Structure formats: C-alpha cells, structure tokens
Amino acid sequence: MQVLGRRKLFHAVPYPGGAAELHFFVEGLRFPDETFCGLVSIHVSLLEPLAEGIPHSPIFTDTVVFRVAPWIMTPNTLAPVNLLVFSMKDNYLFTKEIQSLVAKAGCKLKVCFGYINRGDRWMQDEIELGYTQAPQKSFPVVLDSPRERGMEQLPVKELLGPDFGYVHKEPLFEATASLDSFGNVEVSPPVSVAGKEYPLGRILIGSSFPASAGRRMTRLVRDFLYAQCVQAPVELYSDWLAVGNVNEFVNFVPTSDKKRFRMLLASPAACYRLFREKQKEGQGEATMFKGYSGTDTKRMTINKVLSNDVLAQQNQYVQRCIDWNRDILKKELGLLEEDIIDLPALFKLDKQGKAVPYFPNTVTMIVLGRDLGIPKPFGPVAGGECCLERRIRALLEPLGLCCRFLEDVSSYHGSLGEVRCGTNVQRRPFAFQWWHFRP
C-alpha cells in the first residue's frame, strides 16, 4: 500500500490492461481552516512506454477535485441526543432538575465529575458539539475552544473515541478573551434570505462594535468558522456585555408552523412594559427575588424598579444594543417581526460599563425539543405567581412548547452564567446533506 501526502506527492503503478480496476482511497486529515481551503486535487495520467530509455508518452490525463467534509454546527431546533453537565458541590439540586427535564425530553444525560473540570463549570464555553458527514456515514465532532480554565481534558477523556472526532484551535500569539468562549458561537435554524437558501443555518459570532477597538473572537477560531463555507457566519455586537456572549441575548426555539422556529431576544423594553402593566393593576408593591439564594437580599418591588432612573437609563442603552443586533439578524436571517419573540429581561452596568443580568436571564435557556429548561427569574409575585414566568409561558406555550423554570442562582447565575452556560447538548445531524449546498 502506498500513501501519498506531503512527503510523497506521486506514485506510478503498472497498467493492468483489459477491464481490470485499480482502487484508490482518499482520507481528509484536517478540516478547512485559515491556511487550507478544503479542496484537494488529485491528478491521474495514463502513460504509454515507447522504448527502453525513452520517456513515456501521455495517452490520457484527468483531475478530480475533492472537498474535505466541513465541521457543521447544530441549532437548538434539532432533536437532542445527549445533555452534558458537570457535577459540582453546589449544583446537586440543579442536576436533579436536569435529570427530570432530560427524561421528559427523551434524550440521555451524561454527568461528568469534578476531577475532569478542575473547578470549571462552564461546559458551553469550553466546547461546541457538531458533526461531519460523508455520503456513507456521519459522526459527531467536538470543537474545543482556546479558553483554558481547567476543562481541557473534557473532550479527550469524556468524548473522544471511535466515530467521535475532536478538533482544537489554539492561537500561538494572540491573547484569548471571554468572546472566545463558545457561548459566543450560535447557529440559526435553516433560513432563506432574499432568495438565497441556507439549509444548514448561519453561524452567529459575537464581536465588538464596528470600527471600535473592543474585544473580538481570536482570528484563528473566526477564520476556522468562516472556512467551513456551509453556514456563512454573521457577526453581531456583543462587546456591550460583561461576558460578551451572543447566547446572552439571542436564542431559537422550534415550532410546528410553516416558519419552523422563532427567534428569542432579551428585551428590557418588554420587561418595563410588563412592570408598568402590573403597576397600573395596583400590584406595584409586588416583591421580586422571593426565595432568591443570591447575596442581594434587599426588598425590591415593581415600584422601586420603575422609579430607579439610573437603572432605566442603563436599560435604554442595553435595549439600543439589542435593537442594533435585531436589525442585523432580521436582514441576515431574512426574518420578520412576527418571527421574533421578546422575552422580558433587565440588565445593570458594572464598573466597567458592561452589562450583566439584573435577574436570571431567561433567554439563556436549554432547548430540548419542545421542552425548555428556563432560568427561574424570581420576578415580582402577584396573585401567587411570578409575573415574569406567567408572561413567558403566555408567549411560548401557545407554540406547543413546555416551560420548566430551573433555579440556578447559587450554581450559575451568581457567577454571571445561566443554565445553558453550564450544560451542553449533542443533537442529531441535519437531514440535509451539506454537499448539495452551493456557497
């Protein structure tokens, strides 16, 4: 057997004559990236010997071009196969709730233990679970992020194996930031934009404001995502957030209507509208954060929130940042207003002027088919029920979705994350085969 590659570029074989066949096999050893376009050309020539000592003369030559199968992301609208979560000292009750959610959704739960993550709980930030596909088979491939905070052994020790691939992108000279976490990489469901079909969706990447010197994803990872060619990336503005990840303000859920999905956006404007409604109904003294296990135990009511001018100004700024992204998403994903659901959210600015959630951010939810694991927002309780939970149910349940609110304050929210940030979901591949897509 002869193996051709960088060290050996060609090999001559004798012509067997007649109807005999020669079999050649091609194996891709790396995904397309910033230095490799993914195309491999193989040249085959048939040569005729004339006489000893005289070069062979060509009879026929041909070239075959192969494209290395790309790495493909899976959107939240695809069916879940496995949900992964780390077992931590402070997330036992959360893990029990996740077990119930996973059982209802009909997928499997994989609990990873502390010796693997060395204190790092943010599984969504460390890895992105996708897949690759050839005509005869497909298999999952985990993309490992360049962030190195203790979880580097997870992909190799817990995931890598037969028919489970692994790729790691680590910049040699470029510093990494929180925007290199894979909570900052999402993918839309399939969309059609001005007559152009994206049957595998489009990747969404958080970045800095255009023409600013803010944080950006490292070029090595960004170029890798662009090089796959089948899920043309869209860059959004996420640097206004303290963590800076796109999954803090945008998400997608499946529906059974013609559109097949809805896009969810965090919305301070929707929250203020809801609170003003409740205030007009005489429920201004409804108290937030009942049963909240966070460090801030001050009594907070709807009236106090609405009278806080500084908080209102901060959320006007946040809403403008989200609206900027809303316009980009509508244009680049071909969406109408009716395709978007605004979920009530509030933010506050830290000392660096970056936004953090005021209460657990419900947009950062786990989507397992029709079953949603939503961070419990601890909103104002009116009539014995959290008005934020009631509004979210009213927005999502008519679409056939089932809302389950998970308490994540002590285990995730207190460290500027939510339920989705501490979990990861492996999903079924698209039915659409990538080689039918024309970039």
Residue pairs with C-beta under 8 A, 6 or more apart in sequence:
2 8
2 11
4 10
4 11
13 22
15 46
16 22
24 42
26 40
26 42
26 66
28 40
28 66
28 68
28 69
30 36
30 68
31 38
31 68
31 70
31 71
31 132
31 167
31 224
31 227
31 228
32 38
32 68
32 70
32 224
32 227
32 228
32 229
33 169
33 223
33 224
33 227
34 219
34 220
34 223
34 224
34 227
36 68
36 227
37 227
38 67
38 68
38 70
38 227
38 228
38 229
39 65
39 66
39 67
39 68
40 65
40 66
40 67
40 68
41 63
41 64
41 65
41 66
42 63
42 64
42 65
42 66
43 61
43 62
43 63
44 61
44 62
44 63
44 64
45 58
45 60
45 61
45 62
46 58
46 59
46 60
46 61
47 56
47 57
47 58
47 59
48 56
48 57
48 58
48 59
49 56
50 56
50 57
67 435
69 132
69 133
69 134
69 434
70 132
70 228
70 229
70 230
70 434
71 130
71 131
71 132
71 141
71 143
71 167
71 224
71 228
72 130
72 131
72 132
72 133
72 200
72 228
72 230
72 231
72 429
72 430
72 434
73 128
73 130
73 185
73 187
73 201
73 203
73 231
74 129
74 130
74 131
74 187
74 427
74 428
74 429
74 430
75 186
75 187
75 188
75 189
75 201
75 252
75 261
75 427
76 189
76 251
76 252
76 253
76 254
76 367
76 425
76 427
77 189
77 252
77 253
77 254
77 260
77 261
77 367
78 427
78 428
78 429
78 430
79 107
79 369
79 427
79 428
80 105
80 107
80 368
80 369
80 425
80 426
80 427
80 428
81 107
81 108
81 425
81 426
81 427
81 428
82 107
82 108
82 109
82 110
82 425
82 426
83 98
83 102
83 107
83 108
83 109
83 110
83 366
83 368
83 423
83 424
83 425
83 426
84 110
84 111
84 112
84 123
84 158
84 423
84 424
84 425
84 426
85 91
85 95
85 98
85 109
85 110
85 111
85 112
85 123
85 422
85 423
85 424
86 111
86 112
86 113
86 114
86 116
86 117
86 121
86 123
86 422
87 95
87 111
87 112
87 113
87 114
88 114
88 121
88 411
90 410
90 411
91 121
91 410
91 411
91 412
91 422
93 407
94 406
94 407
94 408
94 411
94 412
94 419
94 422
95 111
97 373
97 404
97 406
97 407
98 109
98 373
98 406
98 423
99 109
101 366
101 368
101 371
101 373
101 404
101 406
102 108
102 109
102 368
104 371
104 402
104 404
105 368
105 369
105 370
105 371
106 369
107 368
107 425
110 158
112 123
112 154
112 158
116 151
116 153
116 154
116 157
116 158
117 123
117 150
117 151
117 154
118 150
118 151
119 150
120 126
120 149
120 150
120 151
121 411
121 412
121 415
121 417
121 422
122 149
122 151
122 181
122 183
122 417
122 421
122 422
123 151
123 154
123 421
123 422
123 423
123 424
124 181
124 182
124 183
124 247
124 420
124 421
124 422
124 423
124 424
125 145
125 147
125 181
125 182
125 183
125 245
125 421
126 144
126 145
126 147
126 149
126 151
126 154
126 155
126 181
126 182
127 142
127 143
127 144
127 145
127 151
127 154
127 155
127 159
127 182
127 424
128 142
128 143
128 145
128 182
128 185
129 140
129 142
129 143
129 424
129 425
129 426
129 427
130 140
130 141
130 142
130 143
131 138
131 139
131 140
131 141
131 429
132 138
132 139
132 141
132 165
133 429
133 433
133 434
135 433
135 435
137 163
138 429
139 163
139 164
139 165
140 163
140 164
140 165
140 426
141 164
141 165
141 166
141 167
142 155
142 159
142 160
142 164
142 165
142 166
142 167
143 167
143 168
143 169
143 182
144 152
144 155
144 166
144 167
144 168
144 169
145 169
145 180
145 181
145 182
145 221
146 169
146 170
146 171
146 176
146 180
146 218
146 220
146 221
147 176
147 178
147 180
147 181
148 176
155 166
155 168
156 166
159 166
160 166
169 220
169 221
169 224
170 220
171 218
171 219
171 220
171 221
174 218
174 219
174 220
175 218
176 218
177 215
177 216
177 218
177 244
178 184
178 215
178 243
178 244
178 245
179 206
179 207
179 215
179 216
179 217
179 238
179 239
179 244
179 245
180 217
180 218
180 221
181 243
181 245
183 243
183 245
183 246
183 247
183 248
183 420
183 421
184 205
184 206
184 217
184 238
184 244
184 245
184 246
184 247
185 203
185 204
185 205
185 217
185 225
185 246
186 203
186 204
186 246
186 247
186 250
186 251
186 252
187 201
187 202
187 203
187 204
187 231
188 198
188 201
188 202
188 203
188 204
188 252
188 263
188 333
189 201
189 252
189 254
189 260
189 261
190 197
190 198
190 199
190 200
190 201
190 260
190 430
190 432
191 198
191 201
191 202
191 333
191 334
191 335
192 198
192 334
193 331
193 332
193 333
193 334
194 334
197 437
198 231
198 232
199 430
199 432
199 436
199 437
200 230
200 231
200 430
200 432
200 434
200 437
201 231
202 231
202 232
202 233
202 234
202 332
202 333
203 225
203 231
203 232
203 233
203 234
204 233
204 234
204 236
204 246
204 250
204 329
205 217
205 222
205 225
205 233
205 234
205 235
205 236
205 246
206 217
206 235
206 236
206 237
206 238
206 239
206 241
206 244
206 245
206 246
207 214
207 216
207 217
207 235
207 236
207 237
207 238
207 239
208 214
208 215
208 216
208 237
208 239
209 237
209 239
209 240
210 237
212 239
214 239
215 239
215 244
216 222
216 239
222 233
225 231
225 233
226 232
226 233
229 439
230 434
230 437
230 439
232 439
234 328
234 329
234 332
234 333
236 246
236 250
236 325
236 328
236 329
237 321
237 324
237 325
237 328
238 244
238 245
238 246
238 248
238 249
238 325
240 317
240 318
240 321
240 354
240 355
241 248
241 249
241 354
241 355
241 356
242 350
242 352
242 354
242 355
242 356
242 416
243 356
243 416
243 417
244 354
245 421
247 363
247 364
247 420
247 421
248 266
248 357
248 361
248 363
248 364
249 265
249 266
249 322
249 325
249 345
249 363
250 263
250 264
250 265
250 266
250 325
250 329
250 363
251 263
251 264
251 363
251 364
251 365
251 367
252 261
252 262
252 263
252 264
252 367
253 261
253 262
253 264
253 367
253 372
253 396
253 399
253 401
254 260
254 261
254 367
254 369
254 370
254 401
255 261
255 262
255 399
255 400
255 401
256 399
256 400
257 399
259 339
261 339
262 339
262 340
262 341
262 399
263 329
263 333
263 335
263 339
263 340
263 341
264 340
264 341
264 343
264 363
265 322
265 325
265 326
265 340
265 341
265 342
265 343
265 363
266 322
266 343
266 345
266 361
266 362
266 363
267 319
267 322
267 342
267 343
267 344
267 345
268 315
268 316
268 318
268 319
268 322
268 345
268 346
268 347
269 319
269 342
270 342
270 343
270 344
270 345
271 315
271 344
271 345
271 346
271 388
272 306
272 312
272 315
274 344
274 387
274 388
274 391
275 302
275 305
275 306
275 380
276 306
278 284
278 286
278 302
278 380
278 382
278 387
279 302
279 303
279 306
281 382
283 302
283 380
283 382
283 383
283 387
284 301
284 302
284 303
284 306
285 301
285 302
285 303
286 301
286 302
286 380
286 381
286 382
286 387
287 299
287 300
287 301
287 380
287 381
288 300
288 301
288 302
288 305
288 359
288 378
288 379
288 380
288 381
289 296
289 297
289 300
289 359
289 378
290 378
290 381
291 378
292 378
292 409
293 407
293 409
293 410
294 409
294 410
294 413
294 414
295 414
301 380
302 380
305 311
305 346
306 312
311 346
311 348
311 358
314 347
314 348
314 349
314 355
315 346
315 347
317 349
318 347
318 355
321 355
326 340
329 335
330 336
330 337
330 340
341 395
341 396
343 362
343 363
343 392
343 395
344 362
344 377
344 379
344 388
344 391
344 392
345 357
345 358
345 361
345 362
345 363
346 357
346 358
346 359
347 355
347 356
347 357
347 358
348 355
348 356
348 358
349 355
349 356
350 356
356 416
357 413
357 416
357 418
359 377
359 378
359 379
359 388
360 375
360 376
360 377
360 378
360 408
360 409
360 413
360 418
361 375
361 413
361 418
362 374
362 375
362 377
362 388
362 392
364 375
364 417
364 418
364 419
364 420
364 421
365 372
365 373
365 374
365 375
365 418
365 419
365 420
366 372
366 373
366 374
366 419
366 420
366 423
366 425
367 425
368 425
370 400
370 401
370 402
371 401
371 402
371 404
372 396
372 401
372 402
372 403
372 404
373 404
373 406
373 419
373 420
374 392
374 403
374 404
374 405
374 406
374 419
375 405
375 406
375 408
375 412
375 413
375 418
375 419
376 386
376 389
376 405
376 406
376 407
376 408
376 409
377 386
377 388
377 389
377 392
377 405
378 386
378 409
379 386
379 387
379 388
379 389
380 386
380 387
380 388
381 387
389 403
389 405
392 403
393 403
396 403
397 403
406 419
408 418
408 419
408 422
411 422
412 418
412 419
412 421
412 422
